[in-house]
Amino acid sequence: MLDIKDFSFFDTKTSFDFKGFLIKTTSYWKWFLVGLIIAFSIAHQVNVRKQKIYGIETTIAVKEENNPFFTANTSLVFNWGGTSDKVQMIATTLKSRSHNELVVDKLQFYIDYFKQTKYFLQDVYGQVPFKITLDKEQDQLLSQFITVKMISSDTYQITIPFQASSQSVVKYSDNSIKPITVPAKEFIRRYKVGQVVSLPFLHWRLDLDEKADLKLNDDILVRLNAFDETVGRYQGVRVVTDEKAGAILKLGMEGTNKNRMVDYLNATVKMLIDRQLENKNKFAENTINFIDERLVDMEEQLKNSGNDLKDFSRNNSILDVEDKGANFKSQLLELDARKDEVERKIAYLNQLKEYLKNSVDFSKLPAPTVAGISEPNIVTNVSKLIELSIQRSELIYSAKGQIFYERLDNEIVSVKRVLLENASSLRSMLQYDLNSVNSKLNEVESEIKKMPETNQAYLNISRKYDLSNNIYNTFLQKRSEAAIVKAANLSDIQFIDPAKDVGGMLLGPKTSVNYVLAFFIGLLVPLVLVFLIFFINNTIQNIVDISNLTQLPLLGIIGIKYSDSNLSVFERPKSALSESFRAIRSSLQFLYKKQSVEGSKTLMLTSSVSGEGKTFCSINIATVFALSEKKTIILGLDLRKPKIFDDFNIQNDIGAVNYLIGQKTLEDVIQHTHIPYLDVITSGPIPPNPSELILGDSMKEMMAELKKNYDYIILDTPPVGLVSDALELAQFCDVTLYIVRQNFTKKEMLTLLNNRTKRGELNNISIIFNGYENKAKYGVGYGYGYGYGYSYGYGYGSGYHEDEEPTGFFAKLYHRLFKRKK
């Protein structure tokens, strides 16, 4: 059994009771009404003055698109690596200044279109019936509202309210800003649609938008903003990587104009796709440019060699000469082609070495395959070096890309080091091949010198022509391959879900939330004022309150129940709540032993009023006895308002009432539950005379029979503070538990309990403190949510007789408003 002294850590709370507070509170209904009116008026004014904020999103995928023309026979190899780091790089690019500058410039989003509403300027981009095209090479009025009004279908008027003689103008071609002198008065002038406006401070052309509805005499405010400032606003586009798919990016924007956000999100992705494909084609473009430069030289060499061969043919018998040198000609062509191939590879490697040592921009490197180099390490590292160099140039102006910028520099240095080592190794191997080819050429040339001079001359001329022709055809083939690869390249970025206005997407303001807050504030402020005036707290707050009001022992403390069902011990046997009921079981066994109770033991639970958890405690105390394999039965004796059957999913068609009136036997009214060793007798149909039934001999007989068959009998009775049924049942019980609920049970109810105990109406009584929560601060109704809601309108009345003063708030209110009027 618990002792009050064990809970000395609780602070004693002082309560001040003002007589008649609950009655007088009803006279302040006007305060609540006025509070609600004021709160809702403020909420409405706040809502109508705020622009609606929308959210627009688009989704893109980043993946490696393989070129369908990359085959084993294609000598031009491109290796762009995997998607590692590419997603983060693209996310950084989307927020970079250089990228957003291109998008803002393309859309001309430095032009704003507004319409003045009652409370704010509304962005009407996409809704105006015209479009303005600026001359970027001329000065434009900066940050000044220009009113545009359509006078007719082909005439419009501009109005500029100059309030100072000096205004700033901007030239968007270089984003330079300078002051100019203007007349300090209102400027008004009319122009034709499509006419070029040329003023010292304004240069544009206004064209009608055929898709928009033309509304005459509507004032549209146009404002030209600084380019850098506009770009800074759009750099804040939200870029989020999908947690479930790392290669998916979601782009989002928030603002007041959905048309503007849709256009910008789609344009920024389209710009990214175009730039990424352009960078991807850079490898092929470098190769094509390099080959084009060489082809010019090769065409000249081939032309000269052809002319020399023609001249020789005119003066000699070609057939005779060819026949004698045919064998040497094929050998020379093969060896010369091999020598040229090796020399081109060595020349490329030498050029690559110098380029890597002396340059910082590697985006213009030609592919190694143009020189016939197909060594995978060199080809891969050259392509990777080009890609890294392009990415590095894009992040120069991105403050948030500094981390990637430094990492790119480190990667470039690493790739350069590896590439130089690979080139050095390959050059050594090629030098050996070149020496071998030169040795074989010397042998063949020695044999040729033994031939007649005419044959030697022919071989030299045809040798030069064949070599030039072979090299020229090789370059043409590689150029064709590069052009095919470039044409077949696909961007690694694809739209999954383009931005689109599909309706809705409203983010704020939360008008409904404002009205809900207004409702609560409108009630709370008057309520606080009333409490400040009367400051009353007449409920049991803690154990100290119990100890101050009664000397009855405290048997146990029950915490808060958060589940919907009352079967807390059965459903969650390991919870702290279940342990508190087991502790009560131990204390009850001590009491029974102390009273020398043998055999069947009887327990009655009652309380002051409804809603204090009496039924909840009855069910769970019975459950802990049943779980210890003791035959237990709950007897529902709240005959006026039956309830205990709900949690066991059983019917209340028959019960104790049927037995007490002799209609059914005891076996007929006992119902088994799904909990082992636990049975229930419900109250049954509501009788007209519940108190008389309890006082009858049938009640004594039923209790006697139950004691023969059960170890524990739990009586769930009506509240003792409302009716006298529980007092009549006390004679059958060994122990009585009185349920007190924190922040619910009125203090005067314990005084009433003391009086009944002194008069001997209740014996062997102990208290259960239910719904305990430290620093109780939640008013009536928090905790269990029983929904008991008695009010006892049938037999219990309102908790009092007509000649008594009521105790509950609603009972008092009812009594004051209606009973006293009679």
Steps between C-alpha positions, in 0.01 A plus 500: 500500500627845416551766761453871437840560659659312212399783268642797689671628186168639378451869553188614678287720278298775658150539357276803534127441481268792436141435584273498203781503236347230284162672514633845422707370208179462301449876518819550298369337183519838330875505560540178304274626221692827467830313517397272217376789285823695547721194440315397184508858369875520549548158337290605202694823451830311523381243244372748240822706519729205431576375153455133429824305490523206261752222460604361160725198447666314216690173502801403290712186472879494468628186333773385263368507143712266284554608142349239266791553254768400752594153375807286509587618147470870580847639555374822659441403864314711756493403869309736722512294819206410722246719675702526822524864606317600182170549682655729759691682227177561307322613817778751560490614136125567526566739788810659344501861386633425151217256427223722637636798309441312174145404602403848624641656185317256274163557672563872564379446854647832604171640366220495760128538427274608787140596559393709798235328710325636807770384739814408302678492165416178319750341262306446175774347286337277240167680534576831328378542140837617369868417500788747525827453311791712624794629301786371714748735338311812614432663837188386688331663799596311816275414798227747404136402450380564146121490462388342172134539400346355183290779347388296200601183320790682331581787740637511852605770742798508733511711815812555710470712819849651521543654845865596468711645222750214516422136424712191454509309174645159418646357181432126506768417243770562762279564808650845549301750706526878477292808594325721245300823520122483452218755539371495860136461399260238379593370158204390281518390138313270262647252252381253241526128568816371334653849481858534624512731802822699503542732796813602692387272782293235319550287189249224438235357271159390629319221315161346573478144629242325285441234768400752769171684531529869416352718773494871429578769759657255745806647669795262482810603694826407328829513688851433368732359765876474532625184331728382782231557760252295297746216454564498875128441564480203266816339634287396796325227297458195723691192381449177697637153432243224527583283802380180332660565160834680508486588129170690534494874568194699602499872423256724678410866531262695717337826399185688419490439123470142378553592133835662575620203708389244241683683221814544706524140621449360150741751350773433757480125435494552122803727528676238712424228245631711211817598683567146618458366145722779370770404750457134414555583131814697580716190466373433149520869402862522606576195288315639197676837527841334528433276199369794292824687558707198393281431198579842356871418507446147372292621206788723388754218537276256314445752220874559455577127507233436240638769271853350526363156412317642195812676374703181532234302315512733201874447444533125579335169432308451819404137441858386455621697801214379725559139405864506599441680836166347601649276767695784665201740472273290722778453757577871510130593534454265794820613677438872431145472635629325810774761548255790457262341750775462762635852438146646536456320829836623630423855382161490679660376821765775484232761436290355784795520739563866420128579521466340840803681641428848364119530483223528761204458262479150359157529341652526148706181510445285185423132538807271503332287232565771238862393524407133502553461875247252637675421828200495744667680790606799288166526314301477823713750690499756216119488480475523879741797503283683246185438703663613826633814333152590368342442841769710665431794270127484583557518877733801504212738580317270740570589861330181618708298254833570665513153654448340159738753346784395729419133452506545121843661523629203698350257249652691207845487660463125561382431144786710356756307702365164387468620140862619488621164630288310245621725218865452599467120504321494166755735342784263594320210335425705189862611469602135490241434226625802303860375509383161376304652210791726401730197493269315263462811281880527468515141379233556234654832390837325458341255258324779312831679441606202289214571255521738203467869581166525320353229717646662811349837406161343441505316831590820688220698335232230540623430854438862597158506331381172651607606848319834476189332360501236774535759777230718344252210486580407860423851618179509299389174661572627851324828432194312378505287818522811719210666316285188540578476871419869551168468320406191701589638843218525754485716811540324834216716639141418423164642605294261708226742596519850347366790704133563434216694657245230574304707751533504875859494631410769752753525783374802685379701662326240713170684525326210670777482759466873564127462558553203731759698693260792511231274643726372776652839575154657503401251769830485681548870566160548671553173685836619629342826607228313687756283673710801586194648666380193681798262494347178617628149496275267697621159375747249643839585354744272682547258786558781747145622431370154591705486821374845601136408445474145638672251726393205287795293371623532142519150353651577160558743215385442139661693217362634175342256253565590136326207326135494395420171673464457876679162490840656566643219716394226257610680184828641635600283797855640516407866511548724801123533524468121539765502771302754699199264501721212611620716787134558597442125486787448748362767733153343486638161592669664799167652606318168465766329707487774760121452527540121510274458198495136393357348184329724248586869525273785406603845375280800428607802290314827516571870455349842552358567154522355155815523290752427775603162356305262723411258220852518355652410837245220559585334169876515545508397867286203405738428211812486721326252731389291201850501348628351825260207429246601764139453402368854485166652412397861447149577614355805322269659752469843340139416418411851383767527231647166391840525336748232603407262214639726223867411544434123501286507184212329678129578507303663781173329415494310828687564822476555873156661471358184340632290786387741772141496374505120475485489123833320439729267694852595597647274230285682243635846583870410534688580176850378426759741354800445275722550806566166675353464851296820460121504478253786494145555615368809328227710655240407241194710408445822692245441779260759642607423858877430510543582871220264604648214297837540670334495845310177425582146614591403144811714526614310810434168331696604190800609706493176697495292184781701341723455807472125457630506144745793477815606677441870443179694449531858367196725542478788251253737669345842427669815632440533871485877469191481281291202620489274805531162321867460591420557868251211492760273339773576754368226731605233248858625455821426684676810360372816332713701256408864449624639165633856503605642165765769470377838381143365492372403843376798700656558839164522671433143392772376736331692779179317413692171507639580846148558630374170360795317652443657842135399485605141421332499159826384340752270671848369417535773239820598319570755228631444145652812341413466130614685187819619668725736305764711668435876496142446392402773263232355282148577597208268539479233237871450434659163551273206448237643281244263647207687361310385809304822493238389748299809582267229638193658354285196568547400863806689605360835406772761472691369796287666764146528634292803414538639848880463500776720358661328199872425489596466130547794263232397250272388783535840662442672168189291439378566853549876478349541156197275534428371850502838672260641245229260609 
